[in-house]
């Protein structure tokens, strides 16, 4: 079993920055894709960004140029640096990691962008 724990969420003013972290632990042998998703109230969960073990990244159009995903394979950790935050970025942010085609999700961390 793999456990996934996110951290770093909080309240920030529009235009501010936050850095989310996600650590995977447990029975880890070969983590594949890692990524961040978000879900706003009343909305479906949507992809924010993903990153492969080799560092190839993919971003949703609405975060391109503002968010940066990175990972540390030695620590089984993925990060999401969020800059120029907008009110519409308010959501619960979830981390997903994949191993042998099985996905593991964290419990989520709340990000609220408000003045």
Secondary structure, 3 states (H helix, E strand, C coil): CEEEEEECCEEECCCCCEEEEEEEEECCCCEEEEEEEEECCCCCCEEEEEECCCCCEEECHHHCCCEEEEEECCCCEEEEEECCCCHHHCEEEEEEEEECCEEEECCCEEEEECC
